[in-house]
Structures are given as structure tokens and as C-alpha cells.
């Protein structure tokens, strides 16, 4: 990554509402690292939760409008922290790039003079840090090593799927590598890439509670102090539904669930106020204070 690299920043709907702490921590961490994020103007929902979109072409067009906005605003890369947005925008970008008929259909549907003519690369902030910025550079900036903190990485089912060049879809390691660089102990669990059932939280909450409970119990039994993840929907399930998960598995859990950028910000020495720790249902402060953080 060059010093002059600029990225369009697409927060998506969740980071403007239920996951504001994720948005705050992404912006704070990237600013601290000197990575320029510029908010994409006039962005729209990527369609991740719109199950009523019957047409695959319509779903691609909804996501692709954001790609056209990036192009007209002078960007060829978009960073998006939400795993659902990452999947949808990346899928649209690939379909438009590989299929001329899809590209023509999208451009025919776009309004306000928008036309998509170039490939827009969709990136997740975790892999920007790993692949472009580099763990060695991050290590040089650690002000508050997370020694003694045991953190279970949770990738969920969308961040590494469909398979790409960044990580393994079944046994990903990128987040674990980052945690180790921060001085924490990365706790491995067999369910790190399993679905949490977050998409079913309203319609089938008992399924979400059961799946979430299994994930959290595996982390608890492996000795984790907390869980780190990169998906707002997963966070809602693992943090917001944790009381229901405890009843589903018949076991006390009490595991804080943090966004990976909050954990990174802590190691970089950023203030807790800039990272949004107060927004979690299960507070991380007891575990952090016991270890001197």
C-alpha cells in the first residue's frame, strides 16, 4: 500500500445503526494508521437482507449502483467492514466484470447519469490490514500489548466465502494472525467459520440461540476471555442473543464479543471512548480490567 492510497468507505446500513461502535472503531484505527478512508457519497443498501428481491439481476444492480458511484467519485477500491456488504458488493463486482450482458443490464437500469465502465475492487478492512498495510508495520505501532488476553477469532459464514485469495473458507487464519501480532493469545475453536444463525434471529430465534450457544460454548471451553469478529449480524447474534444462547445450551457464558477493530484499537493505545466499548450487551470491561487494560 502506498502512502497516497485512498479508499472509498462504504459503511452499509448496520454500521449506521446497530453497529455504530464498529464504524467508530474502523474510522479511528484507520486514521491512526494513516490510511485514508473517504465516505462514499449517496451510497445505498447493498441488498444483503432483502430476501424479497426475486430477480438476481435486480439484486446485482442494487449493489452495483455503489460501484458506479465509486467510479464517478474517482475510486477503484471500496472498503466495506460488514461481511454481508462485502459479499454482496464483491459478488456484484465480479459478475459485472466477467459478464458483458450483466454489465449492460446494470448500466441500463442505473439512473442519474451513472455508468459502470471499470472494475471496482471490493476489500474488507481486515484483509487490507493483513495484505496491504502489513502485520510488521502494525507491530511497530503497538502501544498496549494484549499479553495475557485470550481471544477466540470468529469469522462467520460470509467473510471468507465464496473462496478467494485472502483466506481459507473452512479454516481461516487471518484474524488469528492479527491477534497474535497484538500480543494476545489466539484461541482456536472448531466453529470459527460456522454460521451463527444471525439472519434467522427474528424469524427463528430459537435456531439462532442454539447455533450461537454452540459457538460461544466452544470458545468458552477453549479458555477464551472474549470473542473477536468482523460482522454486524454475527455480533447481534453472539452479543445481543447471548442470554438466550445460555438458556439454549444450559451453560453460563458471559463472553464479551468485540469487533476486531476494537481489539486492534486497544492495542494501538486508542481511547475506549473512540472504540465504543459501552455499546455492548456483555461488557468487556471486567475481563480487560483484570488484565490491566
C-alpha positions as CSV (number, residue, x, y, z in Angstrom):
1,X,0.0,0.0,0.0
2,X,1.4,3.4,-1.0
3,X,1.2,6.4,1.3
4,X,-1.1,8.1,-1.2
5,X,-3.7,5.2,-1.5
6,X,-7.2,6.4,-0.9
7,X,-10.1,4.1,-0.4
8,X,-13.8,4.7,-0.8
9,X,-15.5,3.8,2.5
10,X,-18.9,2.0,2.3
11,X,-20.3,1.6,5.9
12,X,-23.6,-0.1,4.9
13,X,-26.8,0.1,6.9
14,X,-25.7,-1.7,10.0
15,X,-22.7,0.5,10.8
16,X,-25.0,3.5,10.7
17,X,-27.4,1.9,13.3
18,X,-26.9,-1.2,15.4
19,X,-23.1,-1.4,14.8
20,X,-22.1,2.2,15.3
21,X,-19.2,1.0,17.5
22,X,-17.8,-0.9,14.5
23,X,-18.0,2.2,12.4
24,X,-16.3,4.3,15.1
25,X,-13.5,1.8,15.7
26,X,-12.8,1.3,11.9
27,X,-12.5,5.0,11.4
28,X,-10.4,5.6,14.5
29,X,-8.0,2.7,13.7
30,X,-7.5,3.6,10.1
31,X,-7.0,7.2,10.9
32,X,-4.4,6.2,13.5
33,X,-2.6,4.0,10.9
34,X,-2.6,6.8,8.3
35,X,-5.0,5.0,5.9
36,X,-7.3,7.5,4.2
37,X,-11.0,6.5,4.1
38,X,-13.3,8.7,2.2
39,X,-17.0,8.1,2.7
40,X,-18.8,7.1,-0.5
41,X,-21.4,9.8,-1.2
42,X,-25.0,8.8,-1.8
43,X,-24.5,5.1,-1.2
44,X,-27.4,2.8,-1.0
45,X,-28.2,-0.6,0.8
46,X,-26.3,-3.5,-0.8
47,X,-29.4,-5.7,-0.6
48,X,-27.9,-8.2,1.9
49,X,-31.1,-8.6,3.9
50,X,-33.7,-8.1,1.1
51,X,-34.9,-11.6,0.6
52,X,-37.9,-10.3,-1.4
53,X,-35.7,-9.4,-4.4
54,X,-36.8,-12.2,-6.7
55,X,-34.6,-11.1,-9.6
56,X,-30.9,-11.8,-9.4
57,X,-30.3,-9.0,-11.9
58,X,-32.1,-6.6,-9.6
59,X,-30.0,-7.6,-6.7
60,X,-26.8,-7.1,-8.6
61,X,-28.0,-3.7,-9.8
62,X,-28.8,-2.6,-6.3
63,X,-25.2,-3.4,-5.2
64,X,-23.6,-2.3,-8.4
65,X,-25.0,1.2,-8.1
66,X,-22.4,1.7,-5.3
67,X,-19.7,0.6,-7.7
68,X,-20.8,3.2,-10.2
69,X,-20.8,5.8,-7.5
70,X,-17.2,4.9,-6.6
71,X,-16.1,5.2,-10.2
72,X,-17.7,8.6,-10.7
73,X,-16.2,9.8,-7.4
74,X,-12.7,8.7,-8.6
75,X,-12.2,5.5,-6.7
76,X,-11.2,2.0,-7.9
77,X,-11.3,0.4,-4.4
78,X,-14.1,0.2,-1.8
79,X,-13.5,-0.8,1.8
80,X,-16.6,-2.2,3.5
81,X,-16.5,-3.6,7.1
82,X,-19.7,-5.6,7.1
83,X,-19.3,-9.2,5.9
84,X,-22.7,-9.2,4.2
85,X,-22.0,-6.0,2.3
86,X,-18.5,-7.3,1.5
87,X,-20.0,-10.4,0.0
88,X,-22.8,-8.6,-1.9
89,X,-20.6,-5.9,-3.4
90,X,-17.8,-8.3,-4.3
91,X,-20.3,-10.6,-6.0
92,X,-21.8,-7.8,-8.0
93,X,-18.3,-6.5,-8.9
94,X,-17.3,-9.9,-10.2
95,X,-20.5,-10.5,-12.1
96,X,-20.3,-7.1,-13.8
97,X,-16.6,-7.6,-14.7
98,X,-17.0,-11.1,-16.1
99,X,-20.3,-10.9,-17.9
100,X,-20.9,-8.2,-20.5
101,X,-24.7,-8.9,-20.6
102,X,-24.9,-8.3,-16.9
103,X,-22.9,-5.1,-17.2
104,X,-25.1,-3.8,-20.0
105,X,-28.2,-4.7,-17.9
106,X,-26.9,-2.9,-14.9
107,X,-26.0,0.2,-16.9
108,X,-29.4,0.2,-18.5
109,X,-31.0,0.3,-15.0
110,X,-28.8,2.9,-13.4
111,X,-30.1,6.4,-13.1
112,X,-28.7,10.0,-12.6
113,X,-26.1,9.5,-15.3
114,X,-24.3,6.7,-13.6
115,X,-22.4,4.3,-15.8
116,X,-20.1,1.5,-14.6
117,X,-17.2,1.0,-17.0
118,X,-14.3,-0.2,-14.9
119,X,-13.7,-2.9,-12.3
120,X,-14.1,-1.8,-8.7
121,X,-12.2,-3.9,-6.2
122,X,-14.1,-4.7,-3.0
123,X,-11.9,-5.0,0.1
124,X,-12.6,-5.9,3.7
125,X,-10.6,-3.9,6.3
126,X,-9.2,-7.0,7.9
127,X,-7.5,-8.1,4.7
128,X,-6.4,-4.5,3.8
129,X,-4.5,-4.5,7.1
130,X,-3.1,-8.0,6.5
131,X,-2.3,-7.9,2.8
132,X,-1.7,-4.2,2.1
133,X,-0.6,-2.5,5.3
134,X,1.2,-5.5,6.8
135,X,1.5,-7.0,10.2
136,X,5.1,-5.8,10.6
137,X,4.0,-2.2,10.3
138,X,1.2,-2.8,12.8
139,X,3.6,-4.4,15.3
140,X,5.7,-1.3,15.3
141,X,2.8,0.8,16.4
142,X,1.6,-1.4,19.3
143,X,1.4,0.8,22.4
144,X,-0.5,-1.5,24.6
145,X,0.4,-5.2,24.0
146,X,-2.5,-7.5,24.8
147,X,-0.4,-10.0,26.7
148,X,-2.4,-12.5,28.7
149,X,-5.6,-11.9,26.8
150,X,-7.1,-15.0,25.2
151,X,-9.3,-14.1,22.3
152,X,-11.3,-16.5,20.1
153,X,-11.5,-15.5,16.4
154,X,-14.9,-15.8,14.8
155,X,-15.1,-15.4,11.1
156,X,-18.7,-16.4,10.5
157,X,-20.0,-17.8,7.2
158,X,-19.7,-14.9,4.8
159,X,-16.3,-13.2,5.4
160,X,-14.3,-16.0,3.7
161,X,-17.0,-17.3,1.4
162,X,-17.0,-17.6,-1.6
163,X,-13.4,-18.7,-1.5
164,X,-10.9,-16.1,-2.7
165,X,-7.2,-15.4,-2.4
166,X,-7.3,-14.0,1.1
167,X,-8.0,-16.9,3.4
168,X,-9.4,-20.4,3.7
169,X,-13.2,-20.7,3.8
170,X,-13.1,-23.5,6.3
171,X,-10.0,-22.9,8.4
172,X,-9.3,-19.2,8.1
173,X,-6.3,-17.8,10.0
174,X,-6.1,-14.0,9.1
175,X,-7.7,-12.7,12.2
176,X,-5.7,-15.1,14.4
177,X,-2.5,-13.7,12.8
178,X,-3.6,-10.2,13.7
179,X,-4.4,-11.1,17.3
180,X,-1.0,-12.7,17.7
181,X,0.7,-9.6,16.4
182,X,-1.2,-7.6,19.0
183,X,0.3,-9.8,21.7
184,X,-2.9,-11.7,22.5
185,X,-3.3,-15.5,22.5
186,X,-5.4,-16.5,19.6
187,X,-7.7,-19.3,20.8
188,X,-8.6,-21.8,18.2
189,X,-12.1,-23.3,18.1
190,X,-13.7,-25.8,15.6
191,X,-16.7,-23.5,15.0
192,X,-14.8,-20.3,14.0
193,X,-16.3,-20.4,10.4
194,X,-19.7,-21.8,11.2
195,X,-22.9,-19.9,10.7
196,X,-24.3,-18.2,13.8
197,X,-27.9,-18.0,12.5
198,X,-27.9,-14.3,12.7
199,X,-30.2,-14.0,9.6
200,X,-32.8,-16.0,11.4
201,X,-32.7,-14.0,14.6
202,X,-36.3,-12.6,14.1
203,X,-38.0,-15.4,12.2
204,X,-36.4,-18.4,14.0
205,X,-34.8,-17.0,17.2
206,X,-34.5,-20.5,18.7
207,X,-32.3,-21.6,15.9
208,X,-30.1,-18.5,16.3
209,X,-29.9,-19.1,20.1
210,X,-28.8,-22.8,19.6
211,X,-26.2,-22.0,16.9
212,X,-24.8,-19.0,18.8
213,X,-24.7,-21.0,22.0
214,X,-22.7,-23.7,20.4
215,X,-20.2,-21.2,19.0
216,X,-19.8,-19.3,22.3
217,X,-19.6,-22.5,24.4
218,X,-16.8,-23.8,22.2
219,X,-14.9,-20.6,22.7
220,X,-15.6,-20.7,26.5
221,X,-14.4,-24.3,26.8
222,X,-11.3,-23.4,24.9
223,X,-10.4,-20.8,27.5
224,X,-11.2,-17.6,25.6
225,X,-11.7,-14.4,27.6
226,X,-13.6,-12.9,24.7
227,X,-14.5,-13.3,21.0
228,X,-13.4,-11.0,18.1
229,X,-15.3,-10.8,14.9
230,X,-16.0,-8.7,11.8
231,X,-19.7,-8.9,11.1
232,X,-22.5,-6.8,12.5
233,X,-25.1,-9.6,12.1
234,X,-22.8,-12.1,13.9
235,X,-22.3,-9.5,16.6
236,X,-26.0,-9.1,17.1
237,X,-26.4,-12.9,17.5
238,X,-23.3,-13.5,19.7
239,X,-23.7,-10.4,21.9
240,X,-27.4,-9.5,21.8
241,X,-28.7,-13.1,21.9
242,X,-26.2,-14.4,24.4
243,X,-28.8,-14.6,27.3
244,X,-31.0,-16.8,25.0
245,X,-27.9,-18.7,23.9
246,X,-27.1,-19.5,27.6
247,X,-30.6,-21.0,28.0
248,X,-30.3,-22.9,24.8
249,X,-27.1,-24.7,25.8
250,X,-27.8,-24.8,29.5
251,X,-24.5,-23.1,30.4
252,X,-23.4,-19.7,31.6
253,X,-21.3,-17.9,29.0
254,X,-20.6,-14.3,29.8
255,X,-18.2,-13.8,26.9
256,X,-17.7,-10.3,25.6
257,X,-17.9,-10.1,21.8
258,X,-15.8,-7.3,20.2
259,X,-15.2,-6.2,16.7
260,X,-11.6,-6.9,15.6
261,X,-11.0,-3.1,15.1
262,X,-11.9,-2.5,18.8
263,X,-9.3,-5.1,19.9
264,X,-6.8,-3.6,17.5
265,X,-7.6,-0.1,18.7
266,X,-7.0,-1.2,22.3
267,X,-3.5,-2.5,21.4
268,X,-2.7,0.7,19.5
269,X,-3.5,2.7,22.6
270,X,-6.7,4.4,21.4
271,X,-9.1,5.7,24.0
272,X,-12.0,3.4,24.9
273,X,-14.4,6.3,24.1
274,X,-13.3,6.2,20.5
275,X,-13.9,2.5,20.2
276,X,-17.4,2.2,21.6
277,X,-17.0,-0.4,24.3
278,X,-20.0,1.0,26.1
279,X,-22.4,-0.3,23.4
280,X,-22.0,-4.0,24.1
281,X,-24.7,-6.1,25.9
282,X,-21.9,-8.2,27.5
283,X,-19.3,-5.6,28.8
284,X,-15.7,-6.4,28.1
285,X,-14.5,-4.2,30.9
286,X,-14.3,-6.9,33.7
287,X,-12.1,-9.1,31.5
288,X,-10.0,-6.2,30.4
289,X,-9.5,-4.6,33.8
290,X,-8.5,-7.9,35.4
291,X,-5.6,-7.9,32.9
292,X,-4.7,-4.3,33.4
293,X,-6.2,-2.8,30.3
